[in-house]
Each structure stands twice: as structure tokens, then as C-alpha cells.
């Protein structure tokens, strides 16, 4: 069993190509979502998931109002561009 970050990072980097084909399932709300491991670096692992706009509305319309789709929709709706300081 790996018990420190350095050894974990080394093993990840040694297996970078194979690990980038792996998926991780993460429960969010009432659903479980599959994220692809898309990057292996010296300090971190990057996971990603593409969510289509149509899928956002289909999920919400089917009653999934606490899932990832609803969260993404809320982030987009609430976003306001920050004003830059003019000096």
C-alpha cells in the first residue's frame, strides 16, 4: 500500500498512459457520474467530464435538481463577469 504523496505521484507517472484510459465514478446528488482521468502530472491528477447543454435540461426536466447538471446550470446562470479596476 502506498502511504505517501511522492510514491503515489511516481507510480501515477510511471503508468501515465494506462491511467489516462481510466474512469472514476463519483456520486453527486442522487446520481453517479463518470469522470475520465485526463492528466497525470507531478503534483496532481486531472479528471474531466463533458456535459452537453441538452443533457443539463433533460436531467433537470426529469427531476434531477440536485445533480451535477443542475449545479453547472446554476453556476452559469449566476456568473457575472468581474469588472477590472480602471487606474
C-alpha positions in Angstrom: 0.0 0.0 0.0 1.3 3.4 -0.9 1.5 5.7 2.1 2.9 9.0 0.8 2.3 11.5 -1.9 5.8 11.1 -3.5 5.4 7.4 -4.1 1.8 7.8 -5.4 3.0 10.5 -7.9 5.8 8.3 -9.1 3.5 5.3 -9.6 1.0 7.5 -11.4 3.7 9.0 -13.7 5.1 5.5 -14.4 1.7 4.4 -15.5 0.5 7.6 -17.1 -0.6 6.2 -20.5 -2.7 3.4 -19.0 -4.2 5.6 -16.3 -5.3 8.1 -18.8 -7.7 5.4 -20.1 -9.4 5.0 -16.7 -12.6 6.5 -15.4 -13.6 7.3 -11.9 -17.3 7.3 -10.8 -18.2 10.0 -8.3 -21.7 10.2 -6.7 -23.1 13.7 -6.8 -26.7 14.2 -5.6 -28.7 11.2 -6.4 -26.7 10.2 -9.5 -23.2 8.7 -10.1 -21.1 10.4 -12.8 -18.1 9.0 -14.7 -15.1 11.3 -15.0 -12.2 10.4 -17.2 -8.6 10.8 -15.9 -7.3 13.3 -18.4 -4.0 14.3 -17.0 -1.2 12.9 -14.8 1.3 15.4 -13.5 4.0 15.6 -11.0 1.7 17.2 -8.4 -1.8 16.3 -9.4 -4.3 14.2 -11.3 -6.8 15.9 -13.6 -10.3 14.5 -14.2 -12.8 15.8 -16.6 -16.3 15.2 -17.9 -18.1 16.8 -20.9 -21.7 17.7 -20.2 -23.9 18.7 -23.1 -26.4 21.6 -22.7 -29.2 19.3 -23.8 -28.2 16.8 -21.1 -28.4 19.6 -18.5 -32.0 20.4 -19.4 -33.0 16.7 -19.8 -31.7 15.9 -16.3 -33.4 18.9 -14.7 -36.7 18.3 -16.5 -36.7 14.7 -15.3 -36.5 15.9 -11.7 -32.7 15.7 -11.1 -32.5 19.1 -9.5 -29.6 18.3 -7.1 -27.2 16.6 -9.6 -24.2 17.8 -11.5 -26.2 19.2 -14.3 -28.2 21.4 -12.0 -25.0 22.6 -10.4 -23.5 23.5 -13.7 -26.7 25.3 -14.8 -26.7 27.3 -11.6 -23.0 28.3 -12.0 -23.7 29.6 -15.5 -26.8 31.4 -14.5 -25.2 33.1 -11.5 -22.0 34.1 -13.3 -21.2 37.8 -13.5 -18.1 39.0 -15.2 -15.8 40.7 -12.8 -15.1 44.3 -13.6 -11.4 45.2 -13.9 -10.1 48.1 -11.9 -9.5 51.1 -14.1 -6.4 53.0 -13.0 
